[in-house]
Amino acid sequence: MIKYNTNNIKELEHLFKINLINSATGYKSANLIGTKSVNGQENVAVFSSVVHLGSNPALLGFICRPTTVPRHTYKNIIETKTYTINHIHQDILEDAHHTSAKYPENISEFNKTNLQPEYIGNCTAPFVKNAPVQLELKFIEEMNIVANDTILVIGEIINLYVKEDLLQQDGLIDLSKGKVAAINGLDAYAVPETNIRFEYQRPK
Ligand SMILES: Cc1cc2nc3c(=O)[nH]c(=O)nc-3n(C[C@H](O)[C@H](O)[C@H](O)COP(=O)(O)O)c2cc1C
C-alpha cells in the first residue's frame, strides 16, 4: 500500500492532489443541475456532490465550491429558489462533462452542447431532456462550511420523474438499467452494469 499522511497530502502537486482526494471517497453521483437566472438565462452544470439527506421530508444536498469566483448555479438557486437535478447517463457523458467549463453568465451550456432543456409542469428551471431521472427541487437552506469556505445547499424534492421501466415494484430506481453514470474523481465516468440486492438486515 502507498501511504499519504496529512502533511504529505498538503505538499502534493496540485493536480495530483485533487485527483487523489476527489477519488478517495469512492464513486460519486453524476448529476446535471439545471437553473434559470431571474433574467431568464438558462444554466446547466455537472455536480458530483449530490447526496441524500433524508426521505421524510425528501431532502437532497450538494456542495458548492467557494463563491470567490462566479458560481452561476448557486446564484440562480439563491435568487429563484428553484433548480433541477438530472441523472447523467451513458449517451450524454461528454456533453455533461463539458458543462464544467467556465462560460460567462450570458452563455448557456445548453447552447454549447447537444444537451436539450425541457420544461415540465410549473417548474421554471430547465430539466435535461431524456435524463432517466429528473428531480425538481425547492431551495430550503444553506450551510456554510467554515473549514474550507464551501456551502452545503439543501433542497426539497417537489417533483420526481423516473423512466417507467427503471422503477421497481418496491420503489428502487434501477440505475444500471438506465445506464446512469457514476463519477470516479474529477473526470472519470463509470456506467455500472449490475445491481446486487440484499434483504433488510437484522442482527444474527
Ligand atoms: C465531475 C465534476 C464534478 C463537479 N462537482 C462539483 C460539485 O460538486 N460542486 C461544485 O461546486 N462544482 C463542481 N464541479 C465544478 C462545476 O461543474 C463548475 O464549476 C461549473 O463551471 C459550475 O458552473 P456554474 O458556474 O454555471 O454553476 C464539478 C466539475 C466536474 C467536472
The ligand as an SDF file (V2000), in Angstrom:
LIG
                    3D

 31 33  0  0  0  0  0  0  0  0999 V2000
  -17.0120   15.7140  -12.4950 C   0  0  0  0  0  0  0  0  0  0  0  0
  -17.2210   17.0890  -11.9320 C   0  0  0  0  0  0  0  0  0  0  0  0
  -17.8890   17.2410  -10.7260 C   0  0  0  0  0  0  0  0  0  0  0  0
  -18.0950   18.5150  -10.1780 C   0  0  0  0  0  0  0  0  0  0  0  0
  -18.7530   18.6310   -8.9840 N   0  0  0  0  0  0  0  0  0  0  0  0
  -18.9080   19.8480   -8.4240 C   0  0  0  0  0  0  0  0  0  0  0  0
  -19.5230   19.9880   -7.1700 C   0  0  0  0  0  0  0  0  0  0  0  0
  -19.9700   19.0220   -6.5540 O   0  0  0  0  0  0  0  0  0  0  0  0
  -19.6410   21.2380   -6.6430 N   0  0  0  0  0  0  0  0  0  0  0  0
  -19.1670   22.3480   -7.3040 C   0  0  0  0  0  0  0  0  0  0  0  0
  -19.2990   23.4720   -6.7850 O   0  0  0  0  0  0  0  0  0  0  0  0
  -18.5930   22.2400   -8.5180 N   0  0  0  0  0  0  0  0  0  0  0  0
  -18.4530   21.0270   -9.0830 C   0  0  0  0  0  0  0  0  0  0  0  0
  -17.8560   20.9050  -10.3090 N   0  0  0  0  0  0  0  0  0  0  0  0
  -17.4370   22.1220  -10.9970 C   0  0  0  0  0  0  0  0  0  0  0  0
  -18.5950   22.7700  -11.7650 C   0  0  0  0  0  0  0  0  0  0  0  0
  -19.1590   21.8760  -12.7100 O   0  0  0  0  0  0  0  0  0  0  0  0
  -18.0550   24.0100  -12.4870 C   0  0  0  0  0  0  0  0  0  0  0  0
  -17.5290   24.9190  -11.5250 O   0  0  0  0  0  0  0  0  0  0  0  0
  -19.0860   24.7000  -13.3170 C   0  0  0  0  0  0  0  0  0  0  0  0
  -18.4380   25.6850  -14.1000 O   0  0  0  0  0  0  0  0  0  0  0  0
  -20.1650   25.3580  -12.4750 C   0  0  0  0  0  0  0  0  0  0  0  0
  -20.9930   26.0490  -13.3420 O   0  0  0  0  0  0  0  0  0  0  0  0
  -21.8420   27.3220  -12.9060 P   0  0  0  0  0  0  0  0  0  0  0  0
  -20.8800   28.4440  -12.5750 O   0  0  0  0  0  0  0  0  0  0  0  0
  -22.6390   27.5780  -14.1310 O   0  0  0  0  0  0  0  0  0  0  0  0
  -22.6330   26.9060  -11.7290 O   0  0  0  0  0  0  0  0  0  0  0  0
  -17.6310   19.6500  -10.8600 C   0  0  0  0  0  0  0  0  0  0  0  0
  -16.9520   19.5050  -12.0770 C   0  0  0  0  0  0  0  0  0  0  0  0
  -16.7400   18.2260  -12.6020 C   0  0  0  0  0  0  0  0  0  0  0  0
  -16.0010   18.0860  -13.9070 C   0  0  0  0  0  0  0  0  0  0  0  0
  1  2  1  0
  2  3  1  0
  2 30  2  0
  3  4  2  0
  4  5  1  0
  4 28  1  0
  5  6  2  0
  6  7  1  0
  6 13  1  0
  7  8  2  0
  7  9  1  0
  9 10  1  0
 10 11  2  0
 10 12  1  0
 12 13  2  0
 13 14  1  0
 14 15  1  0
 14 28  1  0
 15 16  1  0
 16 17  1  0
 16 18  1  0
 18 19  1  0
 18 20  1  0
 20 21  1  0
 20 22  1  0
 22 23  1  0
 23 24  1  0
 24 25  2  0
 24 26  1  0
 24 27  1  0
 28 29  2  0
 29 30  1  0
 30 31  1  0
M  END
$$$$
